[in-house]
């Protein structure tokens, strides 16, 4: 049996993460890694629709926030454990993705982009007026006492997020190389031609919006336990949406590894700048990097690497 | 409790607000409706216009409307330059759908964060003689800080409408929207026409920004609330029809004002987006659109 490089590296990364929790490192690193992993899931999810299918989602923050608020509401009413909260968030956000897609994906792609922006504000207004989950004032979440065999709760959360991020990468890779992924690429390159060639375009687009929504919900579900205070301003932060777009664009959208590279690179850079210089500057930097990359290197880092390889190893 | 006074005041306030929305949306009716450029950064330019009005008003004491008119030519050249970049990077290579959208998203973000970095998140406001005064007609009060933007916005809309329908350049802009190739065959350069039109659209945001800061205090992230409003207005108005845009702006203004009066202001932001989603789902060509 041939051992796949991809799957063995997935297992190795997960084991390395587990090992990290057993070594005595500064707890700050788990916080920083959690943020980077969360951004990775968001970037990978965005890329399933944006990169593979060519439809821009500006409402990433809304999916993320709905994931977070689903877990707040269910934690408050039923006190469900984290894995069930994550599943519930995936279901709710997947349905929202399906609904928005169904309403707008039959129109031009531009309308989908605007509708996602619209959806973000509608949902934010709704949450602002929903006092059960804190409304505009926000809500405090108590970190559960139990954290399995880990020393602290953040270590457990980090391992959960690592597992989710690796799963997201694996799903994205499967999609990219499957029959479905080829259908999505056909839609991106020429939707009319794809339709004529018998690709069920609407159904494939709906599948990719649903998967994207569910994945973003998953990224948001553990967020309340990570920050312990959630209000609409932080959950619907535009920065989440900008990161979700900027990271795949910088890494390269056509290949599944692009958003992973972008997220790891930009995410680490952000953590370093936030700690050493200032957090506002880091926000500005992402915007500038996004604009520079899409004007000067539209294929991202993956595209640049391919170009270099072609030049030196033709 | 239903009250007639509240309804009358809500209607008048809504019409005044709608007129102001027309000033914010008219530039987008040109870029998105006519040129097919999805300029998401449009409200961010409006906010930049507000900040310039605030700076010049507090330093030199000039009237905000006058500042808007004076700054408009500067914005025109900024807009033309941005279109140059947009054309060279995306339109020429046919990548405007994905990369172009992300490009304007990035521009919006840069403007907002740069304003926050330089001026902070405090609310800024302008001072002139007429802010604070109110005309009373029966039970209806008309604040001048709403009436002045309404009048300026109506004049701006009428001016742009006449410009597009009567002048050579205006007709060329309408032509490039309808058939780019035909315009090229007539010997006109569509890129230059579009560059001019984009500059014109950004120039209107200087005036809209001045009106925005007359109506109320402004901080950098206010622009985001206008993204949905302006797109809802342009789509509902039928993509690029100026009279349609003006009527759609009125509809949105009245709807928001009535909801704010009867249900509470915290629900108002969702109106625009609800209207937009409804239009997209039921009648994507808008009220006055070509089928």
Boltz contact constraints between the chains, C-beta under 6 A:
constraints:
  - contact:
      token1: [A, 54]
      token2: [B, 98]
      max_distance: 6.0
  - contact:
      token1: [A, 56]
      token2: [B, 98]
      max_distance: 6.0
  - contact:
      token1: [A, 56]
      token2: [B, 101]
      max_distance: 6.0
  - contact:
      token1: [A, 103]
      token2: [B, 281]
      max_distance: 6.0
  - contact:
      token1: [A, 104]
      token2: [B, 280]
      max_distance: 6.0
  - contact:
      token1: [A, 107]
      token2: [B, 284]
      max_distance: 6.0
  - contact:
      token1: [A, 109]
      token2: [B, 97]
      max_distance: 6.0
  - contact:
      token1: [A, 110]
      token2: [B, 38]
      max_distance: 6.0
  - contact:
      token1: [A, 111]
      token2: [B, 280]
      max_distance: 6.0
  - contact:
      token1: [A, 113]
      token2: [B, 101]
      max_distance: 6.0
  - contact:
      token1: [A, 114]
      token2: [B, 231]
      max_distance: 6.0
  - contact:
      token1: [A, 115]
      token2: [B, 280]
      max_distance: 6.0
  - contact:
      token1: [A, 117]
      token2: [B, 227]
      max_distance: 6.0
  - contact:
      token1: [A, 118]
      token2: [B, 228]
      max_distance: 6.0
  - contact:
      token1: [A, 118]
      token2: [B, 273]
      max_distance: 6.0
  - contact:
      token1: [A, 118]
      token2: [B, 276]
      max_distance: 6.0
  - contact:
      token1: [A, 118]
      token2: [B, 277]
      max_distance: 6.0
  - contact:
      token1: [A, 121]
      token2: [B, 228]
      max_distance: 6.0
  - contact:
      token1: [A, 121]
      token2: [B, 269]
      max_distance: 6.0
  - contact:
      token1: [A, 121]
      token2: [B, 273]
      max_distance: 6.0
  - contact:
      token1: [A, 122]
      token2: [B, 270]
      max_distance: 6.0
  - contact:
      token1: [A, 122]
      token2: [B, 273]
      max_distance: 6.0
  - contact:
      token1: [A, 125]
      token2: [B, 269]
      max_distance: 6.0
  - contact:
      token1: [A, 125]
      token2: [B, 270]
      max_distance: 6.0
  - contact:
      token1: [A, 128]
      token2: [B, 266]
      max_distance: 6.0
  - contact:
      token1: [A, 129]
      token2: [B, 266]
      max_distance: 6.0
  - contact:
      token1: [A, 242]
      token2: [B, 109]
      max_distance: 6.0
  - contact:
      token1: [A, 245]
      token2: [B, 102]
      max_distance: 6.0
  - contact:
      token1: [A, 249]
      token2: [B, 102]
      max_distance: 6.0
  - contact:
      token1: [A, 280]
      token2: [B, 117]
      max_distance: 6.0
  - contact:
      token1: [A, 283]
      token2: [B, 113]
      max_distance: 6.0
  - contact:
      token1: [A, 284]
      token2: [B, 113]
      max_distance: 6.0
  - contact:
      token1: [A, 287]
      token2: [B, 106]
      max_distance: 6.0
  - contact:
      token1: [A, 287]
      token2: [B, 109]
      max_distance: 6.0
  - contact:
      token1: [A, 287]
      token2: [B, 110]
      max_distance: 6.0
  - contact:
      token1: [A, 290]
      token2: [B, 106]
      max_distance: 6.0
  - contact:
      token1: [A, 291]
      token2: [B, 106]
      max_distance: 6.0
  - contact:
      token1: [A, 294]
      token2: [B, 99]
      max_distance: 6.0
  - contact:
      token1: [A, 294]
      token2: [B, 102]
      max_distance: 6.0
  - contact:
      token1: [A, 294]
      token2: [B, 103]
      max_distance: 6.0
  - contact:
      token1: [A, 295]
      token2: [B, 89]
      max_distance: 6.0
  - contact:
      token1: [A, 298]
      token2: [B, 99]
      max_distance: 6.0
